[in-house]
C-alpha cells in the first residue's frame, strides 16, 4: 500500500532566497494578465503604462519612491517581528500611533528651539509605535494571549482613539471635519529635490534597511531573536531571556511602523486625518512575506509594490483598467510567494506501507 507524507526539506542555499522572491514577482506579473484581460484592457499596452506610470518620468519615479517609503518601513516592521515569531499584524495601528503622537507634538512645540523640533517628533513617533506594539508582546509573554489576535484588534482600538481625538482635543478649531491643525514648519521633513515630494523620510527608510540588516547579522540580539524564532523553548534552555527578546523585538518593530506614520504626517499630509494611511500596515505583511523576511528583500518588494500602486493610476487613465487591479496584483503576489515557500520548505514523500 502506498501513502504520502509531507516532510521538511533541507535549508535552502543563500542564492535560492534571492531567486525565489524574483521568481514570485515574475509569476505574479504573468498571472496578472488574466484580470487585466477580464477587465477589458489591452495586455501589452496595460503593462507598458503600468511601468511607465511609475518609472517613465522624473516625477513618476520620485513619486514611486515617496510611496515606497511607508511600505518599506511597515514591511521592515513586520519582517523584523516575524523573524522572532512575534506575529505582528498590528503595523497599521502602530503607524497611526506614531502619526498621532507626531501630530500632538507637531502642533504644540512652537516654543522649542527649531533644530530640536523634528528630532523630538521623530523619536516620539518611533517610541509611540514601539509602546503600542509592546502591549500585545506583554500579553503574549505574560498571559499567553495570541499575538495575531491582539495585534490585529489593537489596530481598531487605535483607529477609534484617533477618531475620538480628531473630533475632540486635536480637531482643527472651527472645522467640522475630523482633522487636526497643521503642524508647525519646523516639524516638517525637508524636501530634498525641487519640484517633487522626495523627502528626508525616504532616506530614513533606506537607512532603516541597513540598521535592521546590521542588527540581524552582526549583533548578539539578532542571533537571539533568530534563535527565539526557530525554537523558543530551546532558546530559553540555552540561556536566552526570551521575554526580553520578544519585548525588544516588538518595540523595534512597532517603532519602524511608527516612523512610517511620522513620515506620512510630516512630509505628505502636514496634518492628521482619519485616512492618513490607506492600509500601509496591512500591505507591510505582504511585502515582508514577498521579501522572505530579509531587509534587502523587503526593500525590493516594497519598490515593486510602489511601482504597481503608482503605475496603476496611469494604466487606468490610459486603458480603462480599474486602479483596483493594483490590489489584485498585491494579493496574487502574496499567494504566489506562499506557494513557493511551501514547496521549497516541504516536499511530499511517497511511503510504502
C-alpha positions as CSV (number, residue, x, y, z in Angstrom):
1,X,0.0,0.0,0.0
2,X,1.3,3.4,-1.0
3,X,0.9,6.5,1.2
4,X,2.2,10.1,1.2
5,X,3.8,12.2,3.9
6,X,4.9,15.8,4.0
7,X,8.5,16.2,5.2
8,X,10.7,19.3,5.7
9,X,13.4,19.9,3.1
10,X,17.0,20.8,3.8
11,X,17.7,24.5,4.4
12,X,17.8,26.5,1.1
13,X,21.2,27.9,-0.1
14,X,21.6,31.6,0.0
15,X,21.1,32.2,-3.7
16,X,17.7,30.5,-3.6
17,X,16.5,33.1,-1.0
18,X,17.2,35.7,-3.6
19,X,15.8,33.8,-6.6
20,X,12.5,32.8,-5.0
21,X,11.1,36.3,-4.5
22,X,12.2,37.4,-8.0
23,X,10.5,34.3,-9.5
24,X,7.4,35.0,-7.4
25,X,7.2,38.5,-8.9
26,X,7.6,37.2,-12.5
27,X,4.9,34.6,-11.9
28,X,2.7,37.3,-10.4
29,X,3.0,39.5,-13.4
30,X,2.2,36.6,-15.7
31,X,-0.9,35.7,-13.7
32,X,-1.9,39.3,-13.6
33,X,-2.6,39.2,-17.3
34,X,-5.8,37.3,-16.5
35,X,-7.6,40.0,-14.5
36,X,-6.3,42.7,-16.9
37,X,-7.8,40.9,-19.9
38,X,-11.0,40.2,-18.0
39,X,-11.2,44.0,-17.3
40,X,-11.0,44.6,-21.0
41,X,-7.5,46.0,-21.1
42,X,-5.0,45.5,-23.9
43,X,-2.4,43.4,-22.3
44,X,0.9,44.9,-23.6
45,X,-0.4,48.4,-23.5
46,X,-1.6,47.9,-19.9
47,X,1.8,46.7,-18.8
48,X,3.5,49.5,-20.7
49,X,1.5,52.2,-18.9
50,X,1.8,50.4,-15.6
51,X,5.6,50.7,-15.6
52,X,5.7,54.0,-17.5
53,X,3.3,55.5,-14.9
54,X,5.8,54.6,-12.2
55,X,9.2,54.9,-13.8
56,X,8.8,56.7,-17.1
57,X,9.4,60.3,-16.0
58,X,11.3,62.1,-13.2
59,X,8.1,63.0,-11.4
60,X,6.7,59.5,-11.7
61,X,10.0,57.9,-10.5
62,X,10.2,60.2,-7.5
63,X,6.5,59.6,-6.6
64,X,7.3,55.8,-6.7
65,X,10.0,56.4,-4.0
66,X,7.6,58.6,-2.0
67,X,5.0,55.8,-2.0
68,X,7.7,53.1,-1.2
69,X,8.8,54.8,2.0
70,X,5.9,53.9,4.3
71,X,5.6,50.5,2.6
72,X,9.3,49.8,3.2
73,X,9.0,50.8,6.9
74,X,5.9,48.7,7.6
75,X,7.4,45.8,5.7
76,X,10.6,46.0,7.8
77,X,8.4,46.2,10.9
78,X,6.6,43.0,10.1
79,X,9.7,41.2,8.8
80,X,11.7,42.0,12.0
81,X,8.8,40.8,14.2
82,X,8.0,37.6,12.2
83,X,11.7,36.6,12.3
84,X,11.3,36.2,16.1
85,X,7.9,34.6,15.7
86,X,6.2,37.6,17.1
87,X,3.2,37.7,14.7
88,X,2.8,41.4,14.4
89,X,-0.4,42.1,12.4
90,X,-0.7,45.5,14.0
91,X,1.6,47.6,12.0
92,X,-1.4,49.7,10.9
93,X,-2.2,50.7,14.4
94,X,1.4,51.3,15.3
95,X,1.7,53.6,12.2
96,X,-1.3,55.5,13.5
97,X,0.2,55.7,17.0
98,X,3.3,57.3,15.5
99,X,1.3,59.7,13.4
100,X,-0.9,60.7,16.3
101,X,2.0,61.3,18.7
102,X,3.8,63.3,16.0
103,X,0.7,65.4,15.5
104,X,0.3,66.2,19.2
105,X,3.9,67.4,19.3
106,X,4.0,68.9,15.9
107,X,1.2,71.4,16.7
108,X,2.4,72.3,20.2
109,X,6.2,72.7,20.1
110,X,6.3,76.2,18.8
111,X,8.3,77.4,21.8
112,X,11.0,74.8,21.4
113,X,14.2,75.7,19.5
114,X,13.6,74.8,15.9
115,X,16.6,72.4,15.4
116,X,15.2,70.2,18.2
117,X,11.6,70.0,17.0
118,X,11.9,67.5,14.2
119,X,14.2,65.1,16.2
120,X,11.8,65.2,19.1
121,X,8.9,64.4,16.7
122,X,10.7,61.5,15.0
123,X,11.9,59.9,18.3
124,X,8.4,60.3,19.9
125,X,6.7,58.7,16.9
126,X,9.1,55.8,17.0
127,X,8.6,55.3,20.7
128,X,4.8,55.6,20.4
129,X,4.7,52.9,17.8
130,X,7.0,50.7,19.9
131,X,4.9,51.1,23.0
132,X,1.7,50.2,21.1
133,X,3.4,47.1,19.8
134,X,4.7,46.2,23.3
135,X,1.2,45.8,24.7
136,X,0.5,42.5,22.7
137,X,4.1,41.4,23.3
138,X,3.5,41.7,27.1
139,X,0.2,39.9,26.7
140,X,1.9,37.1,24.7
141,X,4.8,36.6,27.1
142,X,3.0,37.1,30.5
143,X,-0.5,35.8,29.8
144,X,0.0,33.6,26.6
145,X,-2.5,35.7,24.7
146,X,-2.4,35.0,20.9
147,X,-0.4,37.8,19.4
148,X,-2.1,37.5,16.0
149,X,-5.5,38.4,17.6
150,X,-4.2,41.0,20.0
151,X,-2.1,42.9,17.4
152,X,-5.0,42.9,14.9
153,X,-7.6,44.1,17.4
154,X,-5.4,46.9,18.6
155,X,-5.5,48.3,15.1
156,X,-9.2,49.1,15.6
157,X,-8.6,50.4,19.1
158,X,-6.1,52.9,17.8
159,X,-8.4,53.9,15.0
160,X,-11.2,54.8,17.5
161,X,-8.7,56.6,19.8
162,X,-7.6,58.7,16.9
163,X,-11.2,59.4,15.8
164,X,-12.1,60.5,19.3
165,X,-9.2,62.9,19.5
166,X,-9.8,64.3,16.0
167,X,-13.4,65.0,17.0
168,X,-12.2,66.4,20.3
169,X,-8.9,67.9,21.6
170,X,-7.0,67.7,18.3
171,X,-9.7,68.9,16.0
172,X,-8.8,72.0,14.0
173,X,-10.6,75.0,15.6
174,X,-13.6,76.0,13.5
175,X,-13.6,72.8,11.4
176,X,-16.4,70.2,11.4
177,X,-14.1,67.6,9.7
178,X,-12.1,65.1,11.7
179,X,-8.7,66.7,11.1
180,X,-6.1,68.4,13.2
181,X,-4.5,71.8,12.8
182,X,-1.4,71.9,10.5
183,X,1.9,71.1,12.2
184,X,4.5,73.8,12.5
185,X,7.0,74.2,9.8
186,X,9.9,73.1,12.0
187,X,8.2,69.7,12.4
188,X,8.1,69.1,8.7
189,X,10.5,66.8,6.8
190,X,12.8,68.7,4.5
191,X,12.1,68.2,0.8
192,X,15.3,67.1,-0.8
193,X,14.6,67.6,-4.5
194,X,12.9,70.6,-6.1
195,X,9.5,70.2,-7.8
196,X,8.9,66.9,-6.1
197,X,7.8,65.4,-2.8
198,X,11.1,63.5,-2.3
199,X,11.6,64.0,1.4
200,X,14.0,63.1,4.2
201,X,11.9,60.3,5.4
202,X,12.7,58.3,2.2
203,X,16.4,58.4,3.2
204,X,15.5,57.4,6.7
205,X,13.6,54.3,5.4
206,X,16.6,53.3,3.3
207,X,18.8,53.8,6.4
208,X,16.4,51.5,8.3
209,X,17.2,48.7,5.9
210,X,20.9,48.8,6.8
211,X,20.2,49.1,10.5
212,X,17.9,46.1,10.6
213,X,20.3,44.1,8.4
214,X,23.1,45.0,10.8
215,X,21.0,44.0,13.9
216,X,20.1,40.7,12.3
217,X,23.5,39.8,11.1
218,X,26.1,41.5,13.3
219,X,24.7,41.7,16.8
220,X,24.0,39.3,19.7
221,X,20.4,40.4,19.8
222,X,20.0,39.5,16.1
223,X,21.2,36.0,16.9
224,X,19.0,35.7,19.9
225,X,15.9,36.9,18.0
226,X,16.6,34.3,15.3
227,X,17.0,31.6,18.0
228,X,13.7,32.5,19.6
229,X,12.1,32.4,16.2
230,X,13.5,28.9,15.4
231,X,12.6,27.4,18.8
232,X,11.6,29.5,21.8
233,X,11.9,26.6,24.3
234,X,15.4,25.7,23.1
235,X,16.4,29.4,23.2
236,X,15.1,29.6,26.8
237,X,17.0,26.5,27.9
238,X,20.1,27.9,26.1
239,X,20.1,30.8,28.5
240,X,18.4,33.4,26.3
241,X,15.9,35.7,28.1
242,X,13.1,35.1,25.6
243,X,10.7,37.5,27.2
244,X,13.1,40.4,26.8
245,X,13.9,39.4,23.2
246,X,10.2,39.4,22.3
247,X,9.6,42.7,24.0
248,X,12.6,44.4,22.4
249,X,11.6,42.9,19.0
250,X,8.1,44.4,19.5
251,X,9.5,47.8,20.4
252,X,11.7,48.0,17.4
253,X,9.1,46.6,15.1
254,X,6.4,49.0,16.3
255,X,8.9,51.8,16.2
256,X,9.5,51.2,12.5
257,X,5.8,51.3,11.8
258,X,5.5,54.5,13.9
259,X,8.2,56.1,11.7
260,X,6.0,55.4,8.7
261,X,3.2,57.4,10.3
262,X,5.6,60.2,11.2
263,X,6.7,60.3,7.5
264,X,3.2,60.5,6.2
265,X,2.3,63.3,8.6
266,X,5.5,65.4,8.4
267,X,6.1,65.1,4.6
268,X,2.8,64.4,2.9
269,X,-0.3,65.5,4.8
270,X,1.1,68.0,7.4
271,X,-2.0,67.4,9.5
272,X,-3.6,64.3,10.9
273,X,-6.6,63.0,9.1
274,X,-8.5,59.7,9.5
275,X,-7.4,58.4,6.1
276,X,-3.7,59.2,6.7
277,X,-2.9,55.5,5.9
278,X,-4.6,53.7,3.0
279,X,-3.6,50.4,4.6
280,X,0.2,50.6,4.6
281,X,0.3,48.4,7.7
282,X,-1.6,45.6,6.1
283,X,0.4,45.9,2.9
284,X,3.6,45.6,5.0
285,X,2.6,42.0,5.8
286,X,2.5,41.1,2.1
287,X,5.7,43.0,1.5
288,X,7.5,41.2,4.3
289,X,6.5,37.8,3.1
290,X,7.4,38.6,-0.5
291,X,10.8,39.8,0.7
292,X,11.3,36.5,2.5
293,X,11.6,38.4,5.8
294,X,15.1,39.7,4.7
295,X,15.7,43.5,4.9
296,X,17.1,43.7,1.4
297,X,14.2,41.5,0.1
298,X,11.7,43.8,1.8
299,X,13.4,46.8,0.1
300,X,12.9,45.4,-3.4
301,X,9.4,44.1,-2.7
302,X,8.3,47.5,-1.3
303,X,9.6,49.1,-4.5
304,X,7.7,46.5,-6.6
305,X,4.5,47.3,-4.7
306,X,5.1,51.0,-5.1
307,X,5.5,50.6,-8.8
308,X,2.3,48.7,-9.0
309,X,0.3,51.2,-6.9
310,X,1.7,54.3,-8.6
311,X,1.6,52.9,-12.1
312,X,-1.9,51.5,-11.8
313,X,-3.2,55.1,-11.9
314,X,-1.7,55.9,-15.2
315,X,-2.7,52.5,-16.6
316,X,-6.3,53.1,-15.5
317,X,-6.4,56.6,-17.3
318,X,-4.8,55.3,-20.5
319,X,-6.5,51.9,-20.8
320,X,-9.6,52.0,-18.7
321,X,-8.5,49.1,-16.4
322,X,-9.6,49.9,-12.9
323,X,-7.0,51.0,-10.4
324,X,-8.2,48.2,-8.1
325,X,-6.0,45.9,-10.3
326,X,-3.1,47.0,-8.0
327,X,-4.8,45.4,-5.0
328,X,-5.4,42.2,-7.1
329,X,-1.7,42.1,-8.0
330,X,-0.7,42.5,-4.4
331,X,-2.9,39.7,-3.3
332,X,-1.6,37.5,-6.1
333,X,2.0,38.2,-5.1
334,X,1.3,37.0,-1.5
335,X,-0.4,33.8,-2.7
336,X,2.4,33.0,-5.2
337,X,5.1,33.6,-2.6
338,X,3.4,31.4,0.0
339,X,3.0,28.6,-2.6
340,X,6.7,29.0,-3.5
341,X,7.7,28.9,0.2
342,X,5.5,25.8,0.8
343,X,7.1,23.8,-2.0
344,X,10.7,25.0,-1.2
345,X,10.4,24.2,2.5
346,X,8.4,21.0,2.3
347,X,8.2,18.1,-0.1
348,X,5.8,15.1,-0.5
349,X,7.4,11.7,0.2
350,X,5.9,8.5,-1.1
351,X,5.7,5.9,1.7
352,X,5.1,2.2,1.2
353,X,3.1,0.6,4.0
